[in-house]
């Protein structure tokens, strides 16, 4: 940090918080203590007066040393008042003797002492106020001190939540990204024996170096580096080669194991790191390539850089191995010391800067008049920002909710004028810009931001830890609208929106806890405003102090292994609220810890040598947060643990040695968060556990405490987060307890997160599939559920559709469910970018119906979630929601070797499409070579890309539906083994003939067995043969279906197929057939010009024919002889005349009338079969036919005028009449079975069948 200080800038915030605490204490002080109350009222009034001048003092302090000194004194006085109020509110720990008046002796003494101190504090404040209003300082009173009262709700009413997608907030860096990518890609393809390439992105702070590196690091679509393993390391000012190496190793291990639980122990020396790095890259096989980002590297020491280069060189030392390293740094000397390729990053262009500024100011949400009013101020603001993204984000976020008048007033402030003293952009200038945005913050937010200076530069700040620290220090007071935690989250969103806090860049697909880093310039600002602040004293050195100062409120010590603390380490302090001693070799706690009555946050995590807690641990009565995670040597909790009735958050995760919890654990009735994950020695929960009815968060992952688990959970009706994943052992009695959970879910109606990963295996292994489905169905009543994890339940084979009722569900994780076969569309429809369905490693998956979704305004869809999916059948619908072709490339569709059927669907709403060029998108959706079935729905481009079918030797079936603009089917002709082709609603297709549709290839469609042309409203002609080349387009088709083609006529050559189905094609049924001379055609597969003859049409189906009898032209059946079978469906009895029956259909062997509802009787000429070859007549579900024609009955009487024939005569006569098969005609059957009709029908063999029988 440069030698620049903004001391005293916390004064107004501390005064405001201290005054609020004083007001709160006034409401709680007993009325008997009138003297104390009077002093408190007087002190409150003085602080009210002080609030009228402190704002003016802060604005003047930027260039006045005397003002800064005055503010520092005021800040110290306000802290003293804060401490007194806290002391006044201490709770008694021991039983006290009471006086008759009702006040305890101790309380009375404390009251007198504090009253005296408050009187002195008032005098000190009065003196400060007088000196501030008079003399050289002469502060002006603020007419409106509203800013001091301003809350985050008022200052930032509409702070946007920061998207996880970094691309959503980046302007003007696409060209820089492409240039860096080009440099990296050039290195990736370069044949270099060294195998190591380093590129350094160099630029001043706040310019966007880390952002640019994130853009490149997050790009998984570029083919050449798609398969690179990736690791991100934030280096910072303190260079630690072992830490860098171990960070890379841990991320590589996570990537190699793909989500499996693996223990990782850091290597203790660089040599071991090198060997392990080499091993992990070898385990990746052909993908032994690595992309590493070293962010914020400061050290230009030659020994540091040489060691770093040697370690990375070791990783790149094998043949065919490539290690690409991106370094971000403010120092040119770092790039030169690493012998790196240099990329210098510049500020944004004025146009990009203005665009980003307008977006940060929320121009899109403002009225037209409001934007016009602001235009005049934007130029001034843009000049101040100087094209630096950090400045634009900070100022834009600050001014977003302000009106023009408010913005004008803020720009005319003393501090803003202080910025404009020099328009030379440098480090000090940037700090002045950030200082102005800091002074615009509400008081509590200023304190919270300044507190972040306690963390080392570049430190990963866990979000939960930060919130707990702020809360323990009472830096946040709940408002009427928001709770303390909600306000803390809002503060974090504000600091993220300003880019003061930045999300930590974890490896891709990492699910670790949310964390942030403080931008270097923001860290310097936080240090500058708190440089004289004793409130935030800390010690990050790896050594323990002999004692802690009396006024200290925060003590932080990480990784101490050298010394043991003395018992009186904390003896002199009374105000300590945050004690963070993690990863230290403590064998016992100093006894003086238990005297810290104001302690609210205690973190002893990672103290593996700690074996016990003091018996007096329960004296920490104000403790609200306890973190004992990974204290693996701890075997029990002290009996007094149940006295910690203020505790709300308990973390005992990783306490492997913990054997039991005391029954007094149930006394902690204010607890809302309990983490017992990894407590492998804990066999059961105490009976009192169910008394913790306020609990919202419970983590029992990797535990064995399953005994009576259903009883303990049944009373925790406020639970929102429950983790029962990965139980560490399975014993027989656990089955009963786990099965009992089925009846517990209905009680946990507030549950939002449920993790059952691997938890259900002990019971599912012996339950039937139906019982497993019913068990999962019991979860469907959790209507508030947002995240459900069923991963690694290897006996889960099906998911009930009732899970679709979980309307709030955002994440469904079924990773590793090896027996799961299908993912239905109802699951795919939940798959928004922010609502994920994790499907990787489902080895038995057969079908996945995936729905592409985007959130409003998102720059990416959820398509990338298909990257690790492996299944036999894949349907991708709503493809119009895809944002870019890079998303398609990222899923690696050609590499999905298991895929056999692919269905691609565009919706019928093109106006809502994000990506309107269907042809370009389809060209990227190239299936794997092993694909067998392909379906295309809703495609709206005019042409099919040739690449889509160019290399699919195993494709046997193609279906294309709703392709209104495409007319060229030639690309289908390259499929050598196509057997089934379905075209439905292809409005632009007007002609199908051998020449155009085959692309001129005689080898096209030579194996096709089935063709369907359905609802082709503009199809006018079909011609099966080529007049010039004399080859048949579909020589081997077995079934040809034509449906709803109202304009269709056959050309010179009708289709050649064993079975021809014509449905609802009136033009075809009324048009004469033009016959060509194409009975003999050339076989294209023959090396000689041998002629072949296409197989005859032997079966015809006519369906839904509405053409009047006088317009029917059955000549289309000429030349199809010998026709053996004719099926008439949904037609009238007038479909067929006597001439047609005797002429075209005389060779017929089977005639079937099916579903002809308007037909009331069989035409007489149909049953006059003397001159035909008819062998079978079928009547199928023609419900209007209730009797047979009289001519059939008379036929029998004519041949037997003297009475009924003998049995032998009847059998003989049956041979001369076709078999009559009646199916699904109950009234006709009843008529035939009347005694009077049986004799009339004796000469006919009749078979009755149910309607379900096949035609």
C-alpha positions, 0 to 999 in steps of 0.5 A, a space after each residue: 500500500 502507498 503512503 496514503 491515509 484517510 484516517 478518521 473516515 469511520 468516525 460518523 459510522 462509529 458515532 451512529 452505531 454507538 448512538 443506536 446502541 445507547 438508544 437501545 440500552 435506554 429502553 432496557 435500563 431499569 427505571 430505578 436507576 434514574 441517575 444512570 438514565 439521566 446521564 445516558 439521555 444527556 449523552 444521547 443528545 450530545 451525540 445527536 448534536 455531534 452527528 450534525 457536524 461529523 459529516 462535514 468534517 469527514 468531507 473536509 478531512 481529505 486535505 486537512 490534517 487537523 480535521 483528520 486528527 479531530 475525527 480520530 479523537 471522535 472515533 475513539 470517544 465513540 468506541 468508548 461509549 460503545 464499550 460502556 453500553 456493552 458492559 452495561 448489558 452484560 449478563 450475570 453468570 453467578 448468583 448475586 446477593 440482592 438488596 431490598 430495593 431489588 437491584 443486586 449489589 454488583 449491578 448497583 456498583 456497575 451502574 455507579 461506575 458506568 454513570 461516572 464514566 458516561 459523565 466523563 464521556 459526555 464532557 469529552 464529546 462536548 469539548 470535541 463539539 466545541 472545538 469543532 464548531 469554533 476556532 480554525 476548524 469551524 465545521 458547518 452543521 448539516 441542515 439535513 443529517 439524513 445520510 447518517 440515518 440512511 440504511 442500505 435499504 434506502 441507499 441501495 433499494 435495488 441492488 442487483 444480485 451478481 450473476 455467477 456468469 462473469 460474462 454478464 457484467 463484462 463490456 469491451 473485453 471480447 477483443 482482448 479475450 480473442 487476442 489472448 486466446 489466439 496467443 494461447 491457441 498458437 502455443 497449444 498447436 506449436 510443436 515445442 520440445 519445452 511444453 511450457 508456455 507462459 503469457 503475462 497480462 500486465 496492467 494497472 490495478 482495477 483495469 480488469 486483468 483478473 476479469 480477462 483471465 477469468 474469461 479465458 479460463 472459463 472458455 470450455 468451447 474452444 476445441 484446442 483447449 477444451 480438454 485441458 485440465 484447469 487450475 486457478 491460484 490467487 498468489 497475492 503479495 506473499 509468494 509461497 511456492 509450496 502453497 501454489 503447487 499444492 493448490 494446483 494439485 488439489 484442483 487437478 485431483 478434484 478434476 481427475 476424480 470427477 466428483 468422487 470423494 478423495 482425501 488430499 494431503 498437501 505435499 510438504 516440499 516442492 520436490 514432492 509437488 513436482 512428482 505428484 503433478 507429473 503423476 496426476 497429469 499421467 493419469 489423465 492419459 491422452 488429455 495430459 494438458 494443463 491450463 494454470 492461472 496465477 492471479 495477482 502475482 507480485 513477487 519479482 524476486 528472481 529466486 521465486 520466479 526461477 523456482 516457479 518456472 522449474 516447478 511448472 517445467 516439471 509438469 510439462 516435461 513429458 512428450 506430448 504434454 503441454 502446460 499453459 500458464 496465464 499470469 496477471 500482474 501489475 509489474 512488468 518485471 514479473 513478466 520479464 522474470 518469467 520470460 513470459 509472452 507479454 500482453 498489456 491491457 489498456 483502459 476501456 475505450 470512451 464508447 465502451 466506458 460510457 456503455 458500461 456506465 449507463 448499464 451500471 446506472 440502470 438506464 434501461 430501467 429509467 424513464 426516457 425523461 430521466 435518462 435525458 436529464 442524466 445525459 448532461 452529467 454522464 460526460 463528467 462522470 465518464 471522465 472521472 472514471 478514466 475508462 477503468 472498469 473498477 471505477 465505473 462499477 464503483 461509481 455506477 453502483 453508488 449512483 444507480 438509485 439516485 435522482 439527477 438532483 442527488 447525483 448533481 449534489 454528490 458530484 459537487 461535494 468537496 470529496 469529488 472536487 478533491 478527486 479532480 485536483 489531478 486527472 492523471 490516472 495513477 494509484 493515488 487517483 484511483 484511491 481517491 475515486 474509491 474513497 468518494 464511493 466509500 463516503 457515499 455508503 451508509 454508516 453500517 456498510 462503511 464499518 462492514 467494508 472497513 472490517 475486511 481490512 483484517 484479512 490479508 491481501 488476496 485472502 479467500 474470505 468465506 461468505 459465512 465467516 464474514 457474515 458471522 464476524 459482522 454479526 458478532 461485532 454488531 456492525 449490522 442492526 436489523 431493520 424493519 424490513 430485513 433481518 441481520 443475515 438478510 442485511 449482511 447478504 445485501 451488504 455483500 451484494 452491494 460490495 460485489 456490485 461495486 467490484 470491491 469484493 470479487 467471487 473467488 475463481 474456483 475450478 469449474 464445477 466446484 461446489 465448495 463454500 462461497 468465498 470472495 477476495 477483496 480487490 487489491 485497491 479496495 483492500 488498500 482503501 479499507 486499510 487507509 480508512 481504518 489505519 488508526 482503528 484499534 477496534 480491528 486489531 489483529 495478528 495474522 503472524 504465526 506466533 502468539 502474543 503474551 497478552 491481548 490489549 484491553 480494548 481489542 475486539 478481534 483477535 485472529 491467528 491462523 496456523 500457529 505451530 511454534 508456541 503454546 499460549 499462556 493461560 492468562 493470554 486474554 486476562 486483560 481484555 473485556 471487549 473481545 467479540 471475535 476470536 479466530 484461532 484456526 489451524 493451530 497446535 493447541 492442546 488446551 485452551 487458555 483458561 482466560 478464554 472463559 472470562 470473555 463474556 462479550 465473546 460472540 464468535 469462536 473459531 478453533 477449527 483445525 486444532 487437531 491436537 485439542 483434546 478437551 475444552 475447559 469445564 467453565 466453557 459454558 461461561 461464555 454466555 454471549 457466544 453465538 457462533 462456535 466452530 470446532 470443525 476438524 478438532 479430531 482429537 476432541 472426544 467429548 464436550 464439557 458438561 457446561 456446554 448446554 449453558 451456551 443458550 445464546 449460541 445459534 451456530 455450531 460446527 462440529 464437522 470432522 470431529 472424528 473422535 467425538 463419541 457422544 453429545 450430552 443430553 444438555 445439548 437440548 438446552 441450546 434452544 436458540 440454535 439454528 445451525 448444527 453441522 455434525 458431518 464427519 463425526 464418525 464416532 457419533 453413534 446416535 443423537 441424544 433424545 433431547 435433540 428433538 427439542 431444538 425446534 428453531 433449527 434450520 440447518 442440520 448436516 449429518 453427512 458422513 456420520 453413523 448416527 442413524 439410530 432413531 434418526 426418524 424420531 429426532 428429525 420428526 420434531 425439527 419442523 423448521 428445518 430448511 437444510 438437511 444433509 444425510 449423505 454418505 453415511 460412513 457405515 451400514 448396519 442392519 438396524 439402520 434399515 428400519 430407521 432409514 425406512 422410517 424417514 418416509 413418514 418424516 418428510 411430510 412433517 418437514 414442510 419448510 425443507 429447501 435443501 435435502 441431500 440423500 446422496 448414497 443414503 438410500 442404498 442400505 434400504 433400496 438394495 432389498 426393496 422392489 422397484 415399485 417400493 423404491 418409487 413410492 419412497 421417492 414419491 414421499 418427498 414430493 410433498 416438500 413443496 418448498 424444496 429447491 435442491 434435491 440430491 439423490 446421487 450415488 444411490 446405485 439401486 435407484 432405477 426410476 424417478 416418479 413423475 410426482 417429483 415434477 410437482 416440486 415447483 421450487 426445485 432448482 437442482 436435482 442431482 442424480 450423479 452416479 445413479 448407475 441403474 437409472 434408465 430414463 430422464 423424462 421430459 418433465 425433468 428436463 423442463 426444470 433444467 434452467 441455467 440456474 436450475 440444474 439437473 446433474 446427470 453425470 456417471 449414470 451408466 445405465 441411462 437409456 433416455 434423456 429428454 433435455 429442454 434448453 432454457 435460459 433465464 431472462 437476459 442471460 448470456 448462456 443457456 443450460 445446454 452445457 449441462 449435457 457435457 457429461 451426459 451419456 445415454 442411448 437416446 437423447 432429445 434436445 428440445 427448445 433449441 431456439 433458446 441456445 445462445 451461441 454455437 460455442 455452447 453446442 461445441 462444449 457438450 461434445 456431441 460427436 464424442 457421445 459414443 453410447 448415443 443411438 438415437 438423437 432428437 433435435 427440436 425447435 419450438 414453433 415460436 421463432 420470434 422468441 428465439 435467441 439463435 435464429 440461424 437454424 442451419 448454422 446451429 444444426 451444422 454444429 450438432 453433428 452426431 456421433 458416427 454410431 448414431 442409428 436414429 435421427 429426428 428433426 423437428 421444427 427446423 426453419 432454415 431453407 437448407 440442411 447442412 451437408 455436414 450433418 449426415 456426411 459421416 453416419 454409416 450406421 444411421 438407419 432411420 430419419 424422421 423430419 417433422 415441421 420443416 416449413 422452409 426446407 425443400 432440398 432432401 439431397 443431403 439424405 442421399 449420402 446415408 448408405 444404410 438408411 432403412 426408414 424415412 419419415 417426412 411430416 409437414 415439410 411445406 416447401 417440398 413440392 416434388 420428390 423424384 429420383 433425380 433431385 432427391 437422390 442428388 444424382 446418385 444411383 446408390 442413394 436410398 438403396 436399402 430403404 424399407 419404409 417411407 412415410 410422407 405425411 401432411 405434405 400440403 404442397 407436394 404435387 408429384 412423386 416419381 420413383 424413376 429417373 427417365 434419363 438414367 433409368 434407375 429406381 429411387 426406392 427399389 427395396 421399399 417394403 411399406 410406403 405411406 402417403 397421408 394428407 397430401 392433397 395435391 399429390 399425383 404420381 408421375 411416370 412411375 408410382 412408388 414400388 413397395 410391397 405395401 402402399 398406404 394412401 390416406 386422405 389424398 383426394 387428388 391422388 385418388 381422382 387422378 389418372 396414372 401416367 405410366 412410364 416404361 420403367 419396369 426394368 431398371 438398372 441395378 446401381 450396385 452391379 458392376 455390369 448393366 444387369 437389369 433388375 425388376 422392382 418388387 410388385 405392390 401386393 397390399 394397398 390401404 385406402 384410408 379417409 377417402 372423401 372423393 365421390 364415386 363418379 370422380 374416383 379413378 382407380 387406375 392408380 392400381 393398374 399395373 400393381 397386379 397381382 394385388 393380393 390385399 386391399 384395406 379400406 379404412 374410414 370410407 363409405 360403401 360407395 368407394 367401390 363400384 361393381 366395375 372396379 371390383 370386377 375389373 381392377 380388383 379381380 385378383 384380390 385375395 383379401 378385402 378388409 373394411 375397417 372403421 367405416 362408420 358411415 357404412 351401413 351395409 356391405 355393397 352387394 357387388 363385394 359379396 358376389 365373388 363368383 368371378 374373383 379370387 377373393 379368399 377372405 373378407 374382413 369387417 373390422 369395427 364397422 359399427 354401422 353394419 348390423 346385418 349382411 346383404 340379403 343376396 348372401 342368404 339367397 345364394 344359399 337358398 338358390 343352391 338348396 331349394 329343398 331344404 338345408 344341406 347336409 353337413 358334408 354339403 355345407 363344408 363343400 360349399 364353404 370352400 367356394 366362398 371367402 372366409 368372413 372375419 368379423 371383428 369388433 362388430 357386436 350387433 352384426 355378430 348378434 345378427 349372425 348368431 340368430 338361429 334363423 340366420 345360421 341356416 342362411 349362412 351355413 355356406 359361409 365360414 365365419 370367424 368372430 374376433 374381439 376388436 383388439 385382434 390385429 387387422 
